[in-house]
Amino acid sequence: MPGYEILESRLLKPYREDGINANDIKLGFLDFLREIKSGVNDIPVLSSFMVTGIDEVLYMTERKDRLKIAREIHNILQAAASALERKKIQVQIICKGKLKKGESLWIDYRGEKLSIDLIFGSTITEDIRGMKIYRAGFNLST
């Protein structure tokens, strides 16, 4: 299913024998943003990305700027939404920290609470063999 699949790295194979397979194309989060910001015309149809480092990007951002950065990331992703959807791209967002969902979705990373709900909007929780993953379509709700 095209869209964003947000999950913890510990849920991937080989960390778990019954883990989730990682997508084919591995990119850092900032590289992924650059790729889609420059246009998705060169991305082949049905590509699947494993994108790492969102937690590090947010953690390295000063607290006072995190809300602004989250909005900018959201806007970049939203601008590419229709092209990604049309090409049926799959994107795994891999988090080193622990994902937590209450009223919002956030990452517990290095003792910081890093909110990602502003980036991805409403997510659907899915249970795969006892592993929680979160899904969001490309057309991000706010």
Beta strands, then each sheet from edge to edge (+ up, - down):
strand 1: 3-8
strand 2: 25-28
strand 3: 48-52
strand 4: 90-95
strand 5: 98-101
strand 6: 105-109
strand 7: 112-115
strand 8: 124-128
strand 9: 131-136
sheet 1: 2+ 3+ 4+ 1+ 9- 8+
sheet 2: 5+ 6- 7+
end
